[in-house]
Amino acid sequence: MDHIHIHLLMFHENRIFVCKCNNFVVMMSEVLKELVAKRGSLKGIITRLLVFILSDALEEANKAQLEVRLLRLQKTFSDLEDINNKISLLDPTDKEDISVFEDKFYEISAVLSERIERDKNVPRSQSNNHHRDIALPTIKIDPFDGKSCSGVYGDRYSQCIST
């Protein structure tokens, strides 16, 4: 009796794998593990961004930093949806509730977008007002008497130009 070998085509990250039936389960299991690990990593990025917007660091960030975080969030969520779809195709019993991270995505996007828009409408000189509250120490410098740059002034001048 002839043995019939069944070959399967499997698509993963734009690569095609041809698998014999006995190796199929092992290969599918490895691909699924890799995808689940990637999904976990992407969820971690979204969670860290949520922690960021809930922290004081949000108010300290400048417009450019917020824009970078918003772009990263959008790419991460897109990748998460893609990976989750692949997992669903390979394992229809997967119970991951992606809607939880979809809600986080919308919340983080709204907060970052609102903050970026607010920074666009604030003149640059007013955007760093929190630094004006810092009291600098008073430095006493004797008035310049018009004579040569010797003594204290000459020493300070020499130090400045020699560095």
C-alpha atoms as one frame of an Amber mdcrd trajectory, in Angstrom:
protein
   0.000   0.000   0.000   1.379   3.367  -0.973   1.590   6.083   1.615   0.041
   9.332   0.591   2.007  12.372   1.706  -0.087  15.445   2.157   1.670  18.745
   1.768   0.237  21.910   3.180   0.987  25.493   2.320   1.290  27.832   5.252
   1.727  31.586   5.029   3.609  33.456   7.720   5.071  36.968   7.378   4.985
  36.826   3.573   6.818  33.471   3.484   5.334  30.246   2.232   6.139  27.022
   4.066   5.499  23.617   2.586   4.980  21.124   5.371   4.492  17.390   5.428
   1.587  16.343   7.581   3.664  14.892  10.441   5.694  18.126  10.809   2.708
  20.418  10.446   1.628  20.392  14.088   5.125  21.150  15.351   5.619  23.981
  12.885   2.185  25.479  13.571   2.860  25.343  17.293   6.173  27.211  16.885
   4.613  29.884  14.664   1.729  30.315  17.116   4.144  30.677  20.061   6.091
  33.334  18.164   2.936  35.263  17.291   1.599  35.110  20.857   4.952  36.408
  22.155   4.870  39.300  19.651   1.302  40.097  20.668   2.374  40.220  24.318
   5.209  42.586  23.475   2.859  44.904  21.553   0.361  44.896  24.428   3.211
  45.859  26.753   4.066  48.882  24.602   0.445  50.058  24.699   0.287  49.567
  28.471   3.501  51.588  28.960   2.053  54.394  26.844  -1.075  54.351  29.019
   1.076  54.605  32.154   2.921  57.529  30.527  -0.245  59.562  29.863  -1.405
  58.975  33.438   1.913  60.173  34.901   3.446  63.599  35.488   5.816  62.881
  32.601   3.018  63.800  30.183   3.148  67.457  31.262   6.950  67.544  31.000
   7.025  66.159  27.439   7.337  68.534  24.518   5.260  68.500  21.334   7.823
  66.514  19.307   8.058  63.802  21.966   4.268  63.503  22.090   4.039  63.246
  18.302   6.612  60.432  18.286   4.667  58.567  20.971   1.420  58.995  19.028
   3.034  57.596  15.865   4.444  54.667  17.845   1.020  53.992  19.329  -0.625
  53.956  15.896   2.000  51.582  14.441   1.871  49.330  17.495  -1.915  49.032
  17.434  -1.895  48.304  13.701   0.707  45.561  14.269  -1.338  44.211  17.195
  -4.445  43.902  15.026  -2.446  42.183  12.288  -0.816  39.692  14.678  -4.111
  39.015  16.423  -5.750  38.224  13.060  -2.942  35.769  12.242  -3.344  34.106
  15.631  -7.094  33.802  15.078  -6.496  32.057  11.759  -4.031  29.608  13.296
  -5.952  29.073  16.532  -9.707  29.728  16.288 -10.008  28.878  20.009  -7.831
  31.856  21.023  -9.792  33.886  23.565  -7.783  37.112  23.544 -10.090  40.110
  23.949  -8.500  42.725  21.707 -11.247  45.241  22.519  -9.543  46.027  25.843
  -6.487  47.272  23.953  -8.651  48.984  21.386 -10.181  51.036  24.219  -6.681
  51.840  25.539  -5.627  52.864  22.019  -8.498  55.346  21.716  -7.917  56.762
  25.198  -4.172  57.249  24.680  -4.688  58.680  21.163  -7.218  61.196  22.437
  -5.025  62.381  25.309  -1.893  62.699  23.161  -3.753  64.431  20.318  -5.402
  66.865  22.726  -2.077  67.682  24.371  -0.334  68.139  20.991  -3.126  70.462
  19.840  -2.914  72.426  23.095   0.838  72.905  22.592   0.230  74.192  19.050
  -1.968  76.979  20.421   0.389  78.097  23.205   3.115  80.586  22.250   6.576
  79.094  22.695   7.550  81.634  25.397   4.588  80.564  27.539   4.987  76.828
  27.041   7.939  76.632  29.439   6.561  78.828  32.232   7.220  76.144  34.829
  10.961  76.920  34.520  10.452  80.576  35.491   9.731  79.564  39.075  13.358
  78.538  39.632  15.265  81.032  41.770  18.858  81.484  40.682  21.493  82.493
  43.239  22.573  86.128  43.292  26.119  86.728  42.092  27.877  89.843  43.338
  30.198  91.371  40.785  31.983  94.623  41.514  31.371  97.335  38.918  34.006
  97.685  36.206  36.141 100.761  36.812  37.361 101.131  33.221  40.921 100.112
  33.976  42.690  97.181  32.353  41.224  93.704  32.559  43.395  92.564  35.384
  42.534  91.023  38.689  39.081  89.406  38.990  37.865  90.405  35.519  41.092
  89.388  33.811  41.101  86.046  35.586  37.479  85.339  34.637  38.100  86.444
  31.048  41.164  84.197  30.809  39.209  81.249  32.213  36.394  81.767  29.712
  38.558  81.964  26.621  40.931  79.172  27.620  38.184  76.554  27.832
